[in-house]
Amino acid sequence: MTRKTMTFADAIDAALEEEMAADSRIFVLGEDILDVNHNIVTKSAKDKFPKRFISTPLIEDMLGDIGLGMNLAGLKPILNLDYGTFVSNAFNSLYRLGIWRYRTAEKSGPAVIFRISHYGYLGRGAELAASFLGAIFHLPNIVIATPAFPHDAYGLLKTALQSDRPVVFFEHKKLYDHNGIVPNKEYMVPFGSSTVLKNGTDVTLIAWSFMSHLAMSAANILDPQKINTEVIILHTINPMDMETVLNSARKTKRVIIIEEDMLRGGIGAEISTQINKRISEIKVTRIAAKNVPLPIGQKYENLILPSIENIVEECRRLCLN
């Protein structure tokens, strides 16, 4: 199989352009998406299908309902939120998307995608950089895609665009320029899948999105210190590949879950509960953001968010004590 190198942003653009060419029902809505200097991620798709990109006012609270109406009329909308924190304004309509098929007794749907760009680790502060994945995780029937590499970004977006499910597609802005190898052909990454990035025997690191890169960096630091880590990245956190997580946990007997959301009520708490319910005599710990709003400025933000040093220290504590 031939392969090629592309950035995370280019992978998203390529997947979107291919699916828009194949399906005339796909439209993209969002603030500033027609601005050449602002919308750089989906530039090629926009240039090829300019009439199917619709710029909206500041209407985050209405965006999900507009998407629902478009889908009921036979279209497949993609709704862009350039600042992930603004999903708090759209939460009411996002909740309606989640419960819609239960209210109408439909087998699937509605096919609406929220592309959420996240500003964590860029010093933007609580107003623009808070992560709301933990809150979205609580909603029923919402697929949450959390790509970490260009391979995942392309394949997961293809799956989302061909599915009949409401999907939150979480894009971390720290990853847009990240290069990676992808197959030189069309492919899909299924929902509810994961990848074992690194095999190990001493401790399991579970992460998703940008946290996957911190986990791998920590693993590379720990290897020369004779601490052999296994690193699992979750392509979606709902649905979640618990089988791979549990198999690794049974092997290493030590698990660290890493997330950017606040520690209190985080996704890691659910993963930890599922592991402890099924496996006895196991150590499970969590690394997450502190339970305070993010300050402005990277220097101060880094005191709140997880770091490579945090992960290394926790691995040492679990394995050496």
C-alpha positions in Angstrom: 0.0 0.0 0.0 1.4 3.4 -1.0 1.3 6.1 1.7 1.6 9.9 1.8 2.3 12.6 4.4 -0.2 15.3 5.2 -1.0 17.6 8.1 -4.0 17.1 10.4 -5.7 20.1 8.8 -5.1 18.8 5.3 -6.5 15.4 6.3 -9.8 17.1 7.4 -9.9 19.1 4.2 -9.3 16.1 2.0 -12.0 14.0 3.7 -14.5 16.8 3.4 -13.7 17.6 -0.2 -14.1 13.9 -1.2 -17.4 13.5 0.6 -18.8 16.8 -0.7 -18.0 15.6 -4.2 -19.7 12.3 -3.6 -22.8 13.6 -1.7 -24.5 16.9 -2.8 -26.5 16.9 0.4 -23.5 18.0 2.5 -23.5 21.7 3.4 -21.1 23.6 5.8 -22.3 26.4 8.1 -20.4 28.6 10.5 -19.1 31.9 11.5 -16.3 33.4 9.2 -16.1 30.2 7.1 -15.9 32.3 3.9 -13.1 34.4 5.3 -9.9 33.4 3.5 -7.7 34.4 6.4 -9.9 32.7 9.0 -11.0 29.4 7.5 -7.7 27.7 6.5 -8.6 24.1 7.5 -11.3 23.5 4.8 -9.9 25.9 2.1 -9.8 23.4 -0.7 -13.3 22.1 -0.1 -14.6 25.7 0.1 -12.8 26.6 -3.1 -14.3 23.6 -4.9 -17.9 24.0 -3.5 -18.3 27.7 -2.6 -22.1 27.7 -2.9 -22.3 24.9 -0.2 -20.4 27.0 2.4 -22.8 29.3 4.3 -21.5 32.0 6.6 -23.7 32.6 9.6 -24.0 35.4 12.2 -23.1 34.8 15.9 -25.9 32.3 16.5 -24.3 29.4 18.4 -27.5 29.0 20.3 -29.5 28.4 17.1 -26.9 26.5 15.1 -27.9 23.0 16.1 -31.6 23.6 15.5 -30.8 25.0 12.0 -28.8 21.8 11.4 -31.7 19.7 12.6 -34.1 21.5 10.2 -31.8 21.1 7.3 -31.4 17.4 8.0 -35.2 16.9 8.2 -35.4 18.5 4.8 -32.9 15.9 3.4 -29.6 17.7 3.8 -26.5 16.7 5.8 -25.2 19.8 7.5 -21.8 20.3 9.1 -21.9 23.0 11.8 -18.6 24.8 12.6 -17.7 26.2 16.0 -14.3 27.9 15.8 -14.1 28.2 19.6 -15.0 25.0 21.3 -16.1 26.8 24.5 -19.0 28.3 22.5 -20.6 24.8 22.5 -22.0 25.9 25.9 -24.2 28.4 24.0 -25.3 25.5 21.6 -25.9 23.0 24.4 -29.7 23.2 24.3 -29.8 22.4 20.6 -27.1 19.8 20.9 -29.2 18.0 23.5 -32.2 18.1 21.1 -30.1 16.4 18.5 -29.1 13.7 20.9 -32.7 12.9 22.0 -34.4 13.4 18.6 -34.5 9.8 17.4 -35.8 8.6 20.8 -38.7 11.1 20.6 -39.5 10.1 17.0 -38.8 6.4 17.2 -36.4 6.5 14.3 -33.7 3.9 14.0 -30.9 6.5 13.5 -30.3 10.2 13.0 -30.3 13.1 12.8 -27.3 13.2 10.6 -25.8 16.5 11.8 -22.1 17.1 12.5 -20.6 19.7 14.9 -17.0 20.4 14.1 -15.6 21.9 17.3 -12.2 23.6 17.2 -10.5 23.7 20.6 -7.9 26.2 21.8 -6.3 24.4 24.8 -2.6 25.0 25.5 -2.7 28.2 23.5 -3.2 30.6 26.4 -6.7 31.8 25.4 -8.2 31.6 28.9 -11.5 30.3 30.2 -13.7 32.3 27.8 -12.2 30.7 24.7 -10.2 27.5 25.7 -12.3 25.5 28.2 -13.0 21.9 27.1 -16.6 20.8 27.3 -16.1 17.1 26.3 -17.1 15.9 29.7 -20.4 17.7 29.5 -21.1 16.5 25.9 -20.2 13.0 27.0 -23.3 13.0 29.3 -25.7 13.5 26.3 -27.4 10.4 24.8 -26.8 9.3 21.2 -24.0 11.8 20.4 -20.9 10.3 18.8 -17.8 12.1 20.1 -14.9 11.7 17.7 -11.5 12.7 19.1 -8.8 12.3 16.4 -5.2 12.6 17.4 -3.3 12.1 14.1 -4.0 12.9 10.5 -4.8 9.3 9.9 -7.6 9.4 12.5 -8.8 12.8 11.4 -9.4 11.8 7.8 -10.9 8.4 8.5 -13.2 9.5 11.3 -14.5 12.5 9.3 -15.3 10.1 6.4 -17.2 7.8 8.8 -19.0 10.7 10.3 -20.1 12.1 6.9 -21.4 8.7 5.8 -23.2 7.9 9.0 -26.7 8.8 10.1 -25.8 9.9 13.6 -25.3 13.2 15.3 -21.5 13.6 15.7 -19.3 16.0 17.7 -16.0 16.1 15.8 -13.4 17.5 18.2 -10.4 19.2 16.6 -7.6 20.4 18.7 -5.9 23.4 17.2 -2.5 22.3 18.5 -2.8 19.4 16.0 -3.6 21.3 12.8 0.1 21.5 11.7 1.0 18.0 12.9 2.3 15.8 10.0 1.5 12.2 9.7 1.4 9.2 7.3 -1.9 8.2 5.8 -2.8 5.6 3.1 -2.8 6.9 -0.4 -6.4 5.9 -0.9 -9.8 6.5 0.6 -10.5 4.7 4.0 -12.6 5.0 7.1 -11.9 4.7 10.8 -14.9 3.1 12.6 -16.6 4.7 15.6 -15.8 2.8 18.8 -12.3 2.0 17.8 -8.8 2.7 19.3 -5.2 2.2 18.5 -2.4 0.7 20.6 0.3 3.2 19.7 2.9 1.5 21.9 2.9 -2.0 23.5 4.1 -2.2 27.1 3.9 -4.3 30.2 4.2 -2.0 33.2 1.5 0.6 33.0 -1.3 1.6 30.5 -1.7 5.2 29.4 -5.2 6.0 28.0 -5.6 9.3 26.1 -7.4 10.9 23.2 -6.9 14.0 21.0 -3.9 16.2 21.9 -3.4 14.2 25.2 -2.2 11.3 23.0 0.9 13.2 22.1 1.7 14.0 25.7 1.2 10.3 26.6 3.6 9.2 23.8 6.2 11.8 24.8 6.0 10.6 28.4 6.4 6.9 27.3 9.5 7.8 25.3 11.0 9.4 28.4 10.2 6.4 30.6 11.5 3.7 28.4 15.2 4.3 29.2 14.2 4.3 32.9 13.0 0.7 32.5 9.3 1.6 32.8 7.6 0.0 29.9 4.4 1.8 29.0 1.5 0.8 26.8 -0.2 3.7 25.1 -3.8 3.5 23.9 -5.5 6.3 22.0 -9.3 6.4 21.8 -10.6 7.4 18.3 -14.0 8.1 19.8 -15.0 8.5 23.5 -18.6 7.7 22.7 -18.8 4.9 21.7 -15.7 3.8 23.5 -13.5 0.8 22.8 -13.5 -0.7 26.4 -12.5 -4.1 25.2 -9.0 -2.9 24.2 -8.8 -0.8 27.4 -9.7 -3.8 29.6 -7.3 -6.2 27.8 -4.4 -3.8 28.4 -5.5 -3.1 32.0 -5.5 -6.9 32.8 -2.0 -7.1 31.4 -0.3 -4.2 33.1 -2.4 -4.0 36.3 -1.8 -0.2 36.3 -3.7 2.4 34.4 -3.4 6.2 34.0 -6.2 8.1 32.2 -5.2 11.4 30.7 -7.7 14.1 29.7 -7.8 17.9 29.2 -11.2 18.4 30.9 -11.4 19.2 34.6 -10.8 16.3 36.9 -14.1 16.5 38.6 -16.8 14.7 36.7 -14.5 14.0 33.8 -14.6 11.2 31.2 -11.7 9.5 33.0 -14.0 8.9 36.0 -16.3 6.8 33.8 -13.4 4.8 32.3 -12.0 4.2 35.8 -15.3 2.9 37.0 -15.7 0.5 34.1 -12.2 -0.8 34.7 -12.6 -1.3 38.5 -16.0 -3.0 38.0 -14.4 -5.7 35.8 -10.9 -6.1 37.2 -9.8 -6.7 40.7 -6.5 -5.7 42.3 -5.7 -3.0 39.8 -4.4 0.6 40.3 -6.2 3.2 38.3 -5.4 6.9 38.5 -6.3 10.0 36.5 -4.5 13.1 35.3 -6.7 16.0 34.2 -7.0 19.8 34.4 -7.4 21.3 37.9 -10.9 22.2 38.9 -10.5 25.9 38.2 -11.1 28.2 35.2 -8.2 28.5 32.8 -6.1 31.6 33.2 -5.0 33.7 30.2 -1.4 33.1 29.0 0.4 29.8 28.4 2.7 30.3 31.3 -0.2 30.2 33.7 -2.4 27.8 31.7 0.4 25.2 31.9 0.0 25.2 35.7 -3.6 24.0 35.3 -3.5 21.6 32.4 -1.9 18.1 32.3 1.8 18.0 31.3 4.3 15.4 30.1 6.0 15.9 33.5 2.8 15.0 35.3 2.4 11.8 33.4 6.0 10.8 33.9 5.8 11.5 37.6 2.6 9.5 38.0 4.0 6.5 36.1 7.0 6.4 38.3 4.8 6.6 41.4 2.6 3.7 40.3 5.4 1.5 39.1 8.1 2.1 41.7 6.1 2.3 44.9 
